């Protein structure tokens, strides 16, 4: 349920009037994480040879589909193909990948040295000055390669001004969605990518286990989040932020602005992730603090845990992605939830794709027809929410193998043992 990395869901506010001892406890434990947790051994980042192979695979797809070139702005897809790690602003930096030959990187003149630092494939860097039109460089390269008569693929997150100003430079050109190339490649992960996602998952589950042990009555979400973040940093992951939902706030998938604090007998929900060399984790755990769970809390927790197993059983090679959501929702409706996405029940999809972004296609949602294939990665999070009371979300990510789905992390055995 953790959102994409641009703008994490941080809906929670510090609870007013908390005991000073609880506030001091949170900051003290956050500082102590570095002393109590040792860094994990991490796999190496994606090698330049693998990025170059991705470019070649993209070019093969472009040739098969009659696409002349791809235009890709900074973000996960630019990193995926070129290694360039940059941000978006009004000043264009972009890769142009032709159907044959080496790509180029277009960037402001004064940014060239910085952009070159992360460039991991052979590519010419072409620069523009502040009084020049950067899309003229893009258009010039496309014309130079004699590709202007072919469709130009636009990566799905590219901003509209790129299309608009490229059309002004190349009026005869036709722009098309680059998803059949970019998403086709990105949705199926290589062994090196899976290893990085496994490392990120290992770090996050260890960080959440640590925070569970350090949870103190009276703590607020920000204090718990600081502990989780410090644990991630100590273990070697780049913490991408997350959600800590307490009590009634756990009944709302993305939380509440109302003040919250840890109370005995109430649900604590962690939903967090990190990245390792650009690859993400996303894990949720729900437990009851300081007292035996009520009968209702036990029932709902067990149903969500059963929902995870139902999803895994449905996630077979070749099955439509939406059928996983359908299987879970059918069981939940038989238990009295819903129907469909209505509350009480599960108002969100069963899972989302994950990789270089916390949320990426394809999604485990009703109506999604994309067949599951080896290398695809998803979250498995069929939470159940009872408005005005509490919610339970358990989330473990998995990837599809030739033999079927495989978890990155072991789901918890029971509400009394929220961490396996």
C-alpha positions in Angstrom: 0.0 0.0 0.0 3.0 2.3 0.2 2.8 4.9 -2.5 5.2 5.8 -5.3 8.4 7.5 -4.3 7.5 11.0 -5.4 5.7 12.3 -2.4 5.2 9.6 0.2 1.9 9.3 2.0 2.7 11.3 5.1 -0.8 12.1 6.3 -0.1 11.9 10.0 0.4 14.7 12.5 2.2 14.6 15.8 -0.3 13.9 18.7 -0.6 16.9 21.0 -0.2 16.6 24.8 1.8 13.4 24.8 3.8 12.5 27.9 7.4 13.9 27.7 8.8 10.5 28.6 7.2 9.0 25.5 8.7 11.7 23.3 12.1 11.3 24.8 11.9 7.5 24.4 11.2 7.8 20.6 14.2 10.1 20.0 16.5 8.0 22.2 15.6 4.8 20.4 16.1 6.4 17.0 19.6 7.4 18.0 20.3 4.0 19.4 19.4 2.1 16.2 22.8 2.7 14.7 24.4 1.0 17.7 22.0 -1.9 17.9 21.7 -2.8 14.2 24.5 -3.8 11.8 24.4 -3.1 8.1 23.4 -5.9 5.9 25.6 -7.1 3.0 24.0 -5.7 -0.2 24.1 -7.0 -3.8 25.9 -4.8 -6.3 24.0 -2.3 -8.3 22.8 -3.1 -11.9 25.8 -3.5 -14.1 26.4 -1.2 -17.2 26.2 -4.4 -19.4 22.7 -5.1 -18.2 21.5 -1.5 -18.8 23.0 -1.7 -22.3 21.2 -5.0 -22.9 18.0 -3.3 -21.9 18.6 -0.6 -24.6 19.2 -3.3 -27.2 16.0 -5.1 -26.1 14.1 -1.8 -26.4 15.4 -1.2 -29.8 14.3 -4.7 -31.0 10.8 -4.0 -29.7 10.9 -0.5 -31.4 11.9 -2.0 -34.7 9.2 -4.7 -34.5 6.6 -2.0 -33.8 7.8 0.6 -36.2 8.8 3.1 -33.5 11.6 5.5 -34.5 12.8 6.7 -31.1 11.9 7.0 -27.4 12.0 10.2 -25.4 12.4 9.6 -21.6 12.5 12.1 -18.8 14.3 11.7 -15.5 12.8 9.1 -13.2 12.8 5.3 -12.9 12.7 4.6 -16.7 15.7 6.9 -17.4 17.6 5.2 -14.6 16.5 1.8 -15.9 18.0 2.3 -19.3 20.9 4.7 -18.8 21.8 4.8 -15.1 21.2 8.6 -15.1 19.8 9.7 -11.8 18.4 13.2 -12.1 15.3 15.2 -11.1 12.6 17.0 -13.1 12.5 20.7 -13.4 11.5 23.3 -16.0 15.0 22.6 -17.6 14.8 19.5 -19.8 17.1 16.6 -19.2 16.0 13.5 -21.2 17.3 10.5 -23.1 16.5 9.9 -26.7 16.9 6.2 -27.6 16.8 5.6 -31.4 15.6 2.4 -33.0 19.3 1.8 -34.0 22.6 3.2 -32.7 23.6 4.9 -29.5 21.2 7.1 -27.5 21.8 10.7 -26.6 21.3 12.6 -23.4 20.0 16.1 -23.7 20.7 18.4 -20.7 21.5 22.0 -19.8 25.1 23.0 -20.5 25.9 23.7 -16.9 24.5 20.3 -15.8 26.6 18.2 -18.1 29.3 17.2 -15.6 26.8 16.2 -13.0 24.6 14.2 -15.3 27.6 12.4 -16.7 28.5 11.1 -13.3 25.7 8.5 -13.3 25.6 7.8 -17.1 26.3 4.0 -17.3 26.0 3.3 -21.1 27.7 4.7 -24.2 25.7 7.8 -25.1 26.6 11.3 -26.4 25.6 14.2 -24.1 24.2 17.1 -26.1 23.8 20.3 -24.2 21.7 23.4 -24.5 22.1 26.9 -23.1 19.5 28.9 -21.2 18.4 30.9 -24.3 18.0 27.8 -26.5 15.1 25.4 -27.1 16.1 21.9 -25.8 13.4 20.2 -27.9 15.3 21.5 -31.0 18.1 19.2 -30.0 15.8 16.3 -29.6 14.2 17.0 -33.0 17.6 17.5 -34.6 18.8 14.2 -33.4 15.6 12.4 -34.7 16.0 14.1 -38.1 19.7 13.4 -38.2 19.0 9.6 -37.7 16.2 9.9 -40.4 13.6 8.8 -38.0 11.2 11.8 -38.3 8.8 9.8 -40.5 8.3 7.2 -37.8 6.2 7.4 -34.6 8.1 8.8 -31.6 7.5 6.9 -28.4 6.8 9.1 -25.3 7.4 7.5 -21.9 4.1 7.5 -20.0 5.2 10.0 -17.3 6.8 12.5 -19.7 5.2 15.9 -19.2 2.9 17.4 -21.8 5.2 20.3 -22.6 7.7 17.9 -24.1 5.1 16.5 -26.6 3.8 20.0 -27.3 7.2 21.6 -28.0 8.5 18.5 -29.9 5.5 18.7 -32.2 6.3 22.3 -32.8 9.8 21.3 -33.9 8.7 18.2 -35.9 5.1 19.0 -37.1 5.1 15.9 -39.3 6.0 13.6 -36.5 3.4 11.4 -34.7 3.9 10.7 -31.0 2.7 7.4 -29.5 2.6 5.7 -26.1 6.0 4.1 -25.3 4.4 1.6 -22.9 4.6 -1.4 -25.3 8.3 -1.0 -25.2 9.2 0.5 -21.8 6.6 -1.2 -19.6 7.0 -4.5 -21.4 10.6 -4.6 -20.4 10.4 -3.1 -16.9 7.6 -5.3 -15.6 9.7 -8.5 -15.9 12.7 -8.4 -13.5 16.1 -10.0 -14.1 17.9 -12.0 -11.4 20.0 -9.0 -10.6 16.9 -6.9 -10.0 15.2 -9.6 -7.9 18.3 -9.8 -5.8 18.1 -6.0 -5.0 14.4 -6.3 -4.2 15.2 -9.2 -1.9 17.8 -7.1 -0.1 15.3 -4.2 0.2 12.7 -6.5 1.6 15.1 -8.1 4.1 16.0 -4.6 5.4 12.5 -3.4 5.7 11.2 -6.5 7.6 14.1 -6.3 10.0 13.4 -2.6 10.5 9.7 -3.2 11.2 10.6 -6.1 13.6 12.9 -3.7 15.5 10.3 -1.0 15.7 7.7 -3.5 17.0 10.1 -4.4 19.8 10.7 -0.7 20.6 7.0 0.4 20.5 6.1 2.2 23.8 2.7 3.2 25.0 2.0 6.9 24.2 4.2 7.1 21.2 2.8 8.9 18.2 3.2 8.0 14.5 6.1 10.4 13.9 8.1 8.9 16.8 7.6 5.4 15.5 8.4 6.5 12.0 11.7 8.0 13.2 12.6 4.6 14.7 11.7 2.8 11.5 13.7 5.3 9.4 16.7 5.0 11.7 16.6 1.2 11.6 16.5 1.3 7.8 19.5 3.6 7.6 21.5 1.4 10.0 20.7 -1.7 8.1 21.8 -0.2 4.8 18.6 0.8 3.0 17.4 4.2 1.8 14.2 4.8 3.7 11.4 6.0 1.5 9.0 6.9 4.2 5.8 5.2 5.1 2.7 5.0 7.2 2.2 4.4 10.9 -1.5 4.1 11.7 -2.7 3.8 15.3 -6.1 2.7 16.6 -9.1 3.9 14.6 -6.7 5.4 12.0 -5.8 1.9 10.9 -9.4 1.6 9.5 -8.5 4.1 6.8 -5.9 2.8 4.3 -4.0 6.1 4.1 -4.6 7.2 7.6 -6.0 10.2 9.4 -5.0 13.7 10.3 -6.4 13.2 13.8 -3.9 12.9 16.7 -2.9 9.3 17.4 -0.9 7.5 20.1 -0.2 3.9 20.9 -2.8 2.5 23.4 -3.2 -0.9 25.0 -5.5 -3.2 23.1 -5.5 -1.1 19.9 -4.1 -1.9 16.5 -0.7 -0.6 15.4 -0.2 -0.7 11.6 3.2 -0.2 9.9 3.4 0.2 6.1 6.9 1.1 5.0 9.6 0.5 2.4 13.1 1.3 1.3 15.2 1.2 -1.8 18.5 -0.6 -2.4 20.4 0.7 -5.5 17.0 2.0 -6.8 14.9 -1.1 -6.2 12.0 -1.0 -3.7 10.4 -2.9 -0.9 6.9 -2.4 0.5 5.8 -4.3 3.6 2.9 -3.9 6.1 2.4 -5.5 9.5 -0.5 -5.1 11.9 -0.5 -6.1 15.6 -2.3 -5.2 18.8 -0.3 -3.4 21.4 0.1 -4.5 25.0 -2.9 -6.7 25.5 -4.5 -9.7 24.1 -6.4 -9.0 20.9 -10.2 -9.0 21.0 -12.1 -11.7 19.3 -13.0 -9.4 16.5 -9.4 -8.3 16.0 -8.3 -11.9 15.9 -11.0 -12.8 13.4 -10.2 -10.0 11.0 -6.4 -10.5 11.2 -6.8 -14.3 10.4 -9.1 -13.4 7.5 -6.5 -11.0 6.0 -3.8 -13.6 6.5 -6.0 -16.2 4.7 -6.6 -13.6 2.0 -2.8 -13.5 1.3 -2.8 -17.3 0.8 -5.8 -17.1 -1.5 -4.0 -14.5 -3.6 -0.9 -16.6 -3.9 -2.9 -19.7 -4.9 -4.5 -17.7 -7.7 -1.2 -16.1 -8.9 -0.3 -18.8 -11.4 1.7 -18.3 -14.6 -0.6 -17.2 -17.4 -3.5 -16.2 -15.2 -4.9 -12.7 -15.8 -3.6 -10.3 -13.1 -7.2 -9.3 -12.3 -8.1 -12.9 -11.4 -6.0 -12.7 -8.2 -8.1 -9.8 -7.0 -11.3 -11.6 -8.0 -10.3 -14.7 -6.0 -9.7 -12.7 -2.8 -12.8 -10.6 -3.2 -15.0 -13.7 -3.8 -13.8 -15.2 -0.5 -14.3 -11.9 1.4 -17.8 -11.6 0.1 -18.6 -15.1 1.3 -17.4 -13.9 4.7 -19.8 -11.0 4.7 -17.6 -8.2 3.4 -18.2 -5.9 0.5 -19.6 -6.6 -2.0 -16.9 -5.6 -4.4 -14.9 -2.7 -3.1 -17.5 -1.5 -0.6 -16.8 -1.2 3.2 -16.5 -2.9 5.5 -14.1 -4.9 3.5 -11.3 -4.2 1.0 -11.7 -0.9 -0.8 -8.4 -1.1 -2.6 -6.9 -3.6 -5.1 -5.2 -6.8 -3.8 -1.8 -5.7 -5.0 0.3 -3.5 -7.2 3.4 -4.0 -9.3 6.7 -3.1 -7.7 10.3 -2.7 -8.8 12.1 0.6 -9.3 8.9 2.3 -8.2 6.9 1.4 -5.1 3.7 1.3 -7.3 4.0 0.4 -11.0 2.0 -1.6 -13.5 0.6 -4.1 -13.7 -2.0 -4.2 -10.9 -3.8 -7.0 -9.2 -7.2 -5.4 -9.7 -10.5 -6.5 -11.2 -10.6 -6.3 -14.9 -6.8 -6.4 -15.5 -6.2 -8.9 -18.3 -2.4 -8.9 -18.5 -1.2 -12.5 -18.0 1.1 -13.2 -15.1 4.6 -14.2 -16.3 8.0 -15.1 -14.6 9.8 -12.0 -13.4 6.7 -10.0 -12.6 6.7 -8.6 -9.0 3.7 -7.6 -6.9 2.5 -6.7 -3.4 0.0 -9.0 -1.8 -2.1 -6.9 0.6 -5.8 -7.8 0.8 -6.5 -5.6 3.9 -9.8 -5.5 5.7 -11.1 -2.2 7.1 -13.9 -1.6 9.6 -14.7 2.2 9.6 -14.9 3.6 13.0 -13.1 0.6 14.6 -9.8 -0.6 13.1 -8.2 -2.1 10.0 -5.8 -4.9 9.4 -3.3 -4.9 6.5 -0.7 -7.5 6.0 1.6 -6.9 3.0 4.3 -9.1 1.6 5.7 -8.8 -1.9 6.3 -11.7 -4.3 7.6 -12.5 -7.7 6.4 -14.9 -10.3 8.7 -17.9 -11.1 8.3 -20.6 -13.7 6.9 -22.7 -10.8 4.5 -20.1 -9.6 4.6 -17.2 -7.0 7.3 -16.8 -4.4 7.3 -14.4 -1.5 10.3 -12.1 -0.8 9.3 -12.2 2.9 7.7 -14.8 5.1 4.1 -13.7 6.1 3.5 -13.7 9.9 2.0 -16.9 11.4 -0.5 -15.2 13.8 -1.6 -12.0 15.4 0.3 -13.1 18.5 3.4 -13.5 16.3 3.2 -10.6 13.9 6.8 -11.2 12.7 7.8 -14.6 11.4 
